[in-house]
Amino acid sequence: MAQPVACPSTPCTECRPVSLFKVDGFWKVTPASICAKHTPSNRPPRYWHVVHDTGKPTPFVPLREPFDLVG
């Protein structure tokens, strides 16, 4: 039987969570360490570059004087 693939967000043995403990009345924090496999990329996913392409943009033309609609 095939083994399920581990979720990419599941920490592995190389990842280390944040630890917090008290030493001589002071709190000591050990920062988390994430392996290269679980480090998020600096760029968003590729499909985010175009949300919805509606064609050529419509230019904005400001109206400088009020007008009445006819009809």
C-alpha positions in Angstrom: 0.0 0.0 0.0 1.3 3.5 -0.9 2.3 5.7 2.0 0.7 9.2 2.1 3.0 12.1 1.3 3.7 14.4 4.3 2.1 17.8 4.2 4.8 20.4 3.2 3.8 22.6 6.2 4.5 19.7 8.6 7.8 20.2 10.4 10.5 17.7 9.8 13.3 16.6 12.1 15.5 19.5 10.9 12.8 22.1 11.8 12.8 23.4 15.4 9.9 25.2 17.0 10.3 28.3 19.2 11.3 27.4 22.8 10.7 29.6 25.8 12.1 28.9 29.3 13.0 30.8 32.5 16.6 31.0 33.6 17.4 32.8 36.9 14.2 34.8 36.8 14.6 35.9 33.2 12.8 34.4 30.2 15.1 33.0 27.5 13.8 32.5 24.0 15.3 30.2 21.4 14.1 31.3 18.0 12.5 28.8 15.6 14.6 27.3 12.9 13.0 26.2 9.6 14.8 23.9 7.1 15.3 24.9 3.5 12.5 22.5 2.4 9.9 24.3 4.5 11.1 27.9 4.1 8.5 29.8 2.1 9.7 31.3 -1.2 10.2 35.1 -1.6 7.9 35.2 -4.6 4.2 34.6 -4.7 2.9 31.6 -6.7 3.1 32.0 -10.5 -0.6 32.2 -11.1 -1.0 35.4 -9.0 0.6 37.6 -11.8 -2.7 37.9 -13.7 -5.9 37.8 -11.7 -8.3 38.5 -14.6 -7.2 39.9 -17.9 -10.1 42.0 -19.4 -8.1 43.3 -22.4 -6.9 46.8 -23.1 -7.6 49.3 -20.3 -10.2 52.0 -20.7 -8.6 55.4 -20.4 -9.9 57.8 -17.7 -11.2 61.1 -19.1 -11.9 63.6 -16.4 -15.0 65.8 -16.9 -14.3 69.5 -16.4 -17.8 70.9 -16.6 -21.2 69.4 -15.6 -23.5 68.1 -18.2 -27.2 66.9 -18.6 -28.1 63.5 -19.9 -30.2 63.6 -23.0 -32.7 61.0 -23.8 
